[in-house]
Structures are given as structure tokens and as C-alpha cells.
Amino acid sequence: MTGPEDEPGAGPRRFLIAAAVARYPKHPGWDRPDLVEARERVIEVFTRKLGYRHQTALGMDPTRAQLTDQLRAFCRSGDRREDDLLAVYLSGHGEVLDEGRDHVLLLSDTDPADLSYTSLRTADLAGVILRDTGVRRLLLMLDTCYSGQGGNELAAAALERISAQWKTGDGSGLVVVSSAQPHQQADTGLFPRLLTEAVDSLATAGHGPDTLSVSAVAQHMNAPAADRPAYQQITLTQIGLTGEPPPFFRNPRHSPRLTGVDLAIQQAAEFDEQAQRRETELTTRLLVRAMGYHGDATQGWWFTGRRQALADLARWLNTPATNGSSPCRVVTAGPGSGKTAVLGLIAALTHPERRRTVLALIQI
């Protein structure tokens, strides 16, 4: 089958291989039915937004032999070109064996009574995909528990092979994205959701660039969020690069005409965020201290005292600056003496809307 990208000069071809193990016949307790939807989400973002062609030979619940044989057959195909972009997504259970030395993938025929023999060493994927093949641009996404260790082991195994076999040329490289750190478990479905959000977000890249940086995508996936567990972090490993990383993530918003609009939108969002941060600081810290309200009395203005400090600051604020005048004032005192209360009252009095809430009986 051919497509527009197969024509000469049409740019690199993009291929996706996505496999997940949701059922384990020899150990139903390992079953993860949610991985069916997780895999579909990865396929959707790569085919509909990033321009990849999904290879359907590998699907749900492959055995160890099916995974390695079909990956090998695709990578060894005589149709492979060195500028092809290959993205491989593998999801399922991952374990660390041999006292922490080997990360393994558990396939549908893995026997829990003999894990070391019936599982697949993650590092062995380097030989399956890269040994004597034409693959030179590989994005490998590991979505398993402890996948950070598997990614590190695979990268180490691939490094020697890449150095010996890959020709020097622009655009080659292996990028491994793991859904968890070496000692972290992975939530089912979290990686595909974070990946989709990163590809869709203007914060990753606006309309100008034609490619999303893999580093920017990983950074966005690790950004703190209320619905993202803090115990799981995405890891990124890049080796064998002969220049910029391969353009695995095509920018679905690319439009040079909108680049200027992008900057305006991003600046406006940054200004709004700073304004919100200032308002939060004012209402949750400064005003509370200035009002003297601690939840054990009727809410209102209970400020008292500190009149000399307030008078000095008010006099300084109302005095025109001169070459010899001090450009700033530092409020210092012991703990609990009311420094924040003084600053909070001044902030409220200088705020065009908050000023009206300050009781008139407070005189400076």
C-alpha cells in the first residue's frame, strides 16, 4: 500500500506500531482491561494528529514470540528507508528481576511461575528492532511500571549497536519515552492522556514550529496538575543523535500566519497568571493579616496599632523621589510584630477596589 508520503520528495514516512497486553490467561489477576482504551487513544493521536500510518499486524495481547517476530519482520522489510520515522508503543505489566538488574515485559503467554524465562527483557528490544535493519529514527514509548529502568537498559544496549552500524547522517536518533521512573509504578491510561494533552496544548508549541520538540512534549507531560499523580514522572532518553532529534511529533497547529497571534496569546496568558498570583497573595496572606481575622471572631477589620510604622511609610510613599532619596523601604521587626499586617493594610488602601472595604475609622 502506498500513500502521498511514498512519493519522492514528499518527506519521511511515519509508521506506528502499538501493542498492549490487557489479558493474561495464565494469571487473570494481572488483567488490565483499561489498556484497550489506552492503546486506542495512542493510535488516535498518532494517526489523526501526527500523520502516522498504523501497522495493524501487532494488536492486543501479543505473546512473546508474536511481539518479537512481528517487530522484526517490519524492521527487516526491504521497504524500510533510513528517513522513515518509526514510533513503537508498548503497554502492559513490567517487572524488575534478578535483584533489580533486569527490567522485563510481561506478555500474554508469560507464566508467573517462571517469569525470567517466559517474559521478555526490555533491553532485548534493541536487537530486535535495530540489529541489521534499516531503522534509523526510532521513538520507543514504554508504558509499564518501572519503565524508566527498562528504557535505561534498552538505551545502553542500543548505544554500542548504534555506534557500530549507523552511518553518520542528519536526523538519525533513538528516543525512549518511559511512563515512569525506575522505581515508580504506572497508572493505567495516564501516559496516553498526558501525551494527548501535550500534543494539543499551545504551551508545547504554538502555530509557528512545524515540529513539536520531544523535550517540550515530555516537559508538558510532567507539568504539575491537580489530576496528575505526583508519584509518576515521564522520563526521556535520547541517544545516537547526529543533529536535532528526529521530527517524531509533527505540529498539528502549524501555521506561520498565526505565529504573531501565538505570541500575543502566550503573553496574555502569562500576564493573567501573574495577576492571579498577585490576587491570591493579596487575599490569602496580606489582607488576612491586615484585617486581624483568624476565624475565631466576626470577620471584619480588627487592625490596631503600628501607627508610627504606617505614618513613616505613608510619608515616604507621598514624598516625590529625588536623586538622593532611597528607592525602597525595608520593613523589619521580630516575629509576630505585625509586618505583614502593615504591608497588607497599605496594599488594601492603594488598591482601587479594595480601598473601599477598609473601615474609615482606621486613620494613619
C-alpha angles and dihedrals in degrees: 000000000000133000140182091281090059092067117101112268093014093117131247121332117240122217130182126198112186123181132167135177112219099154129054110187092190093050114022089181088075093057115128108184091176089071089076090067092039091057092047090053092054091048091050096052094046097044101036101035108021101040100243127151111226116227106215101193090095114052137143125347102002120185120234092262093046092052097048097037096049094043089050093048092052095047093045094049113125088229092072117115125198091237093054115120112221122191117188121190118191123180134174138081121338127190137182115230138181095045094307099316102108131044111204137189118229111221129193093270095046112131113218088209091060108027097155093057102035099041126076123246106235091219089060089069088075091067094041094055104029110029109105093340134121094240110124102151112053130168109188118189116194113193104181139103114285088008091148089072091047090051092050093049092047092049091051091050092047096047096074092042092050093049092051101042111025118090120226106263141133119273103020120133150125118237119187118192114189124193095219143024119260092268099034131098120225127234113231111255096004097109095054091047094050091045092052092048091049093051091047097045123102087209091068092056132330127223097292108072117069090209133048112228112241088222091054091049092051091045092052091049089055095047112123114258136166093243096044120089113237092215095068124066132177116238127206127201123181123185139160093034117162094186132328115003113269114273096254095151113056112201106246090197097051110148119139089198090068098047093102091048088051092058092049092050093048092047091048091050090050092049091049091050092051091048091050091049091052092048091050092050091048097049101037100039118012100038094043091054094043093051091048090223116147102168096263097090140039109297112252144089111320097159115143139163127005088106097143092052091047092049092050093049093045091050091050093048092051095047114095112243117252134183092264098043124102113257094214145022126220118209111211133171141128124295113287095014094120106261093141091044091056093048091045093054092049090048091051093048092051093047110096093219103029092051091075092058093060111098114249091227090072102094124183 
